[in-house]
Amino acid sequence: MQFNLIDYRNGIHAFDAGYVRHQLAAIHLIVDAGRAAFVDTGSNASLPRAMEALATLGLTPASVDYVILTHIHLDHAGGAGALMQAFPAARLVVHPRGARHMIDPTKLMAATEEVYGRDTARALYGDLLPIPAARVIETSDGMTLPLGGRELAVYDAPGHAKHHVFIHDRTAQGIFTGDTFGIAYRECDVGGQPLLFPSTTPSQFDPTELRTSVERMLALEPEAVYLTHFSRLAPPRTLAETMLRRLDDFVQIARSAVAAEANAPLPTIRSELEAYVLRAARTHGVTLPDTEILALWRMDIDLNAQGLALWAMATNPQAPPAHARSDN
């Protein structure tokens, strides 16, 4: 597929990471005064696209000051080691809870295999490359990173994961949201409007913290949000209302399933989410066949169901203890 670099005319660019399928995951590239920062990395296989993005803009690997991770789930961070090897002057920017897993990714890969299965995890991500500790910047809430003539502010954003941050580009008035603001696959756009759902993947999902993190984003009054799945959305406030309403619906689905089937709620949650996505798509005006809609959202439905089940069982006093991995 021909490489396509999206230029938002504000110093922010986006390109397809080439992860799993077309327009599943975006990598964002911020450029100011000849200096560059990547936000999220896709997998190891995304490196040639990152190099092509730099070349298209007349930049070199030495132009890259930062590789910034919104969090360390591997569709966002699996290529971090490969990019850091390729960009000799870059520093990796990551939440403190995620830093040690970038320095030594052994446990991170094991946890990923637990969620996806070993064969699938290896096919998706290959070997994770460790990053020297001396090249890692651990974030603190509200810290700023200079990039050319602009500032990038980094804020804690738990809810999707404890090791999640969002990045506020103060010049462009844009926020790089990772998965905190949800997921919008553009094949389901209707009239330029996205079909947006929350991301509730395992194992650190917390709906209260997620809502608070979204509200922190909105308090900065961004002109647009830049999702990893998939790129620029506006206006943020209206879209956030939709996403948070669906978050409440997801939570209710999980609570009802656990109340009815405390020992094994996952199949019911998965089935209910599948039906919910189809109803929402039809209400939105999506005309794709059901099979195509579900093919686009299948992996997210499965992972969302797992995260909701773990959260609902852990917070339901009548449910048996939930044994889940931790990314901490």
Sequence and secondary structure as in RCSB ss.txt:
>XXXX:A:sequence
MQFNLIDYRNGIHAFDAGYVRHQLAAIHLIVDAGRAAFVDTGSNASLPRAMEALATLGLTPASVDYVILTHIHLD
HAGGAGALMQAFPAARLVVHPRGARHMIDPTKLMAATEEVYGRDTARALYGDLLPIPAARVIETSDGMTLPLGGR
ELAVYDAPGHAKHHVFIHDRTAQGIFTGDTFGIAYRECDVGGQPLLFPSTTPSQFDPTELRTSVERMLALEPEAV
YLTHFSRLAPPRTLAETMLRRLDDFVQIARSAVAAEANAPLPTIRSELEAYVLRAARTHGVTLPDTEILALWRMD
IDLNAQGLALWAMATNPQAPPAHARSDN
>XXXX:A:secstr
     EE SSSEEEEE   SSTTS EEEEEEETTEEEEE    GGGHHHHHHHHHHTT  GGGEEEEE S  SHH
HHTTHHHHHHH TT EEEE HHHHHHHHSTHHHHHHHHHHH HHHHHHHH S     GGGEEE  TTEEEEETTE
EEEEEE TTS TT EEEEETTTTEEEEETTT B  GGG BTTB   B    SSS  HHHHHHHHHHHHHT  SEE
EETTTEEE  HHHHHHHHHHHHHHHHHHHHHHHHH TT  HHHHHHHHHHHHHHHHHHHT  S HHHHHHHHHHH
HHHHHHHHHHHHHHH TTS         
